[in-house]
């Protein structure tokens, strides 16, 4: 006789939340397993931070339930939910040392001072900040502050971590360095983690699964590489970074991924634009499907001859998806006024 699987670390069931006339979240359901990092990805204003606030207890959904390990916590205040939070601005206390900041969470849960500081030392070791315990936040780099904020969440012993745009305040170079580091830290913690972000690269680099949100609704969930390879709709494809999406007469769209473009083969097409980049050249071809955008490496640039490029589109790799963009070819739209 097989036993039932353990309940999800977090289960969101049919959440709906309004702010006056604005429907911020609509019938939203999602599960996260213990030890899993899931990124909730969407443009600004799509409602993803509202979902996170409902999980944390900072907002109450109008309808729906929040379950943690099978326990309904929908009506509980934040301090009774046992979650660790990492805010966008880190929310470090400027008057406390690094150790004092990290030990704050356990102390608020009435853990004795000595034990709270032991937990804080363990968390700081996990994020590789041992030796900085006596510094103040203003004596730290942006990356170090981010790791202190994560250590503070880890020190609570929470098995569910909520991260709200944790890398958005850092410059691009540092964000790139910390994406892989954050993935490793979360994996070592053993906790379930819900990461809210508008950054596709961050979601794909950090999370084991990605949930794409649009205008208050969940539109697709899957592993990052699978999402990019098989977007469910034209809007998802465009939001994830596909450049070549062509509207069809039957209200569908063709998504032409880079893997479908075979250079140096087939017919020659006129190059209409060329722009040099640090890694090669961006070009546009006049193609029967429509303007076809490509990035050429320095080696591939040699294939452009006389203002033309030979190219064949592998039809077997072209995706036909539902056209759901607001005005075909427009930018992904947002739910106006939704946090």
N, C-alpha and C positions, 0 to 999 in steps of 0.2 A: 504494500500500500504506500503510495507516494504522498509526501507531505506537501501542503500548500506552500508556494514560494513566499518569502517574507514580503511584507508590504513595501511600497516604494518609500524612499527617504522623504520625498515630497510628492504629493499628488494634488494638483489643482483641478477642481471639478466645476466646469461651467461657470467660471467667474464672469460677472458683468459689473461694470462700474461706470457711473455717470458723474460728471461735474456740471450741474445745471443742465443745459440743453445738449452738452457735448457728451457723446458716447465714447468714452476713452478705451474701455475694454468690453468686448462682446463675446459671451459664450466661450470663454477661453479654458481649455483643458490641456493638461500636460503632466507627465510623470518623470521624475528623476530618481535613478537608483543610487544606492549607497556607493560611494567611491567614484561616482561619475561627475564629470564637469560638463554642464550643458550651457551653451551660450544662447541667450535670447537676443536675436539680431534683428535690427530694423532701423529705418530712418528716424531722425528726431521727430518727436510728436506722434509716434505710432502707438503709444500706450505701454511700452515695455517697462518703463520705470514705475508706472502705476501697478503693474503686475508684481514687481519686486516689493513695492510698498505694502501691497495686500498680503504678501507672504510674510513680511517682517512684522505686520500688525500695526503699521503706521497709517494704513487706510483700511476701512472696512468695505468689502464688496457689497454691492446692492443685493446680488444673488450669487449663489455658488458656495463652494466649501474649499477650505485649505486643510489638508491632512498631512501630518508628519509622522511617518512610521505607523500609519493607520489611525492615529489619534486626531480627532477633529479639533483644530486650534483656531477655527475661524473667529470665535468670539473672545479669544484671549488677548490681553495686552502684550506689547513687545517683550517685556521683561519675563514673561512666563512662557515664551516660545522656545527659548534656548538656541537661538541662531546667532552666528557671528556675522557682523556687518563690516564691509570695507566700502567707505563712501568715496565719491568722486574727488572730493577735496581732502580726503584722508581724515579730517576732523581730529587731528592730534591736539592734545592740550599743550600750549606753548610753555606753560609754567612747570610742567612735569618733565622729568628725564625720560629717556627712552625706556628704561626699566619701569618707571612709574606709569608711563602710558600703556605699556603692554600688560602690566599687572592690574590695571584699573578694572578690566572686565571681570576677572576672577574675584576681586575684592567686592565688586558690586553684587556678586552672587554669594556674598558672605563667606567666601573662602578665607581662612586665617592668613594673615600677612605673610608668614614664612612659606606656606604652601603656595600662595598666590605668586610670590616672587620666584619660587622654584619652577612653577608652570611658565612664568614669563621667560626665565632663562632658557627653558627647553624650546619655547617658541622662537626666541631670538637665535638660538643655535640652528633651528630648522631653516630659517631664512638667511643664515650666514651673516649675522650682525653681532656675534659675540665680540666683546671688547668695546662696544659703543654704548654700553648700558648707561653711562653717566652723562652722555651728551643730551643737549636740548634739541627739539625739532629744527630750530633755525640754524643749527650747526651741521645739518645733514644735507646731502644732495637730494634732488627730487626722487631718484631711484631708491635711495635709502629710506626716505619718508614713506614711500609706497610699501616697502618691505616691513617697516614698523607697523603700518596700518594692518597689513596682513598678519603679522605676528600677534597683534592685539586680538584679532578675530580668532586665531588659532589657539591662543592661550586660554580662551574660555572653555576649551574642550568640546565645543559644539560639533555635532556631526552634520550640520548643514551650514554652509557659508554662502552669504549673499554679497556679490561684488557689483557695484554700480559704476560703470565706466572707469575701472580702476587705473587705467593707463592714460586717460585722455588729457591729463594736465602735464604730461611729459612731452619733450620734443620728439620728433619722428625718429631720430637716431636712437634715443634711449628706449622709446617704445619698442623698436625692433629688437633691441638687446633683451628686453624684459619679457617679451612674449613667451619665448621658450622657457625662460626661468620660472615664470608664473605657472606654466603648465606642469613643470617638474615639482614645484612646491605644492601645488594642489594635489597632485598624484601621491606625493609622500605623506600628505596629511591624512589620507584615507577618508576624508569627509566628502559628502555630496556638495556640489557647488553650483550655484546659479549665477552666471556671469551675464550682465546686461551691457550691451555695446552696440554702437552704430557702425563699428569698424569691421569690415568683412575680413581683413587680414588677421585681426586680433581673434575673431571668433574661430576662424579656420585653424589658427596656430595653437590656440589654448584649449579648445573644447573637444571632447570626444564626440559630442553630438551638437548640432546647431538647429535651433528653432527660429524660423523666419516669421516676422510679424509685420503686418501691414494694416494701418487704419483700425487698430483695436482688435484685429483677428489674427489667429494663427493660420498661416497659409501653407507651410511645409516644414517637416521635421526630418532630419536624417544625419548621417555622418557627413562631415564637411566635404570630402572629395566627391562623395556620391551626390550631394546637393548640387555642386558645381557642374558635375557631369550630366545630371538629369534634372534640371530645373523643371518644376511643375507647370509654370506659366511664363509668359513673356515678361511680366513684371519682375518675377523672381530672377529670371535670367539676366535682365538688365541691372537689377540691384546687386547681383553677385559679380557683375563686371563683364558679362558678355557684351561685346561691341557690335557684332553682326547679327542683327535681328530684323527680319523682313516680314512685313505684314502681307497676308495672303487674302484673296477675295472671299474666302469662306470663314472669316473671323478667326482664323488661326494665324500663327506666326512660325516662321522658320528660324531656328537658332543654328548658326554656323559656327561651331567651336574651332579653335585654332588647329586642333588635330585633324579637322576635315580638309584643311587647305594644303594641297600638295604643290610645292613650288617647283618651277622649272619644267612642269609637265603641262600638257593640254594646250589651250588657246592662249594667245597673247592679248593682254588687256592693257588699256592706256592708264598710265599713272597720272592721276589728276592733282594730287598734293603730295609733298614730301617734307618731312620735318625731322631734323637731326635730334637725337637724344643722347644721353650719356652711354646708352648700351646699344646704339645702332640708329635706326631710322623708322619713323612711323610714316606709312604711306596709305593713300586711298586709291583704289582701282575702280574704273568704270566697268561694272559687271552687270549682266542681265538681271540678276537678283536685285541690284541696287548698289549704292556706294559701298565697297567692301574695304574694311579697315584691317591693316596688317602691321605687325611690328617685325622688322627685318634685323637680324644680327649683322655685324660687319661682314661676315662671310656671305650671307644671303643677299646683301646689297649688290654684290657683283652680278646677280641674276637679272637686274634691271638693265635692259639694253634698248637704246633708242627711245627712251620714254615709255617702254612697255615691259610687262612682266608676264611670263608664261605661268599659268596656274590652272589646276584642276580641283574641283570641289568633289570630295568623296561623299556621294549622296547617302551612303550607308551610315555616315556619322552625323548627318544633319538631323536635328530634332524638330519635330512638328509639335507645337504646344498651343495652348489656349491664349488668345490675345486678350489680355485683361488690363492693359494700360489705359489711363484716362487720356484719350486722344492718342491714337497709335503713334508710338515713337516718342511720347513725352516722357519727362523724368518721373520716377516713382513718386506718387503723391502721398501726402501725410494727412492724418486726422487733425484738423486745425484745432489748436487749443489743448490737445491731450498731452499730458506730461510724458 
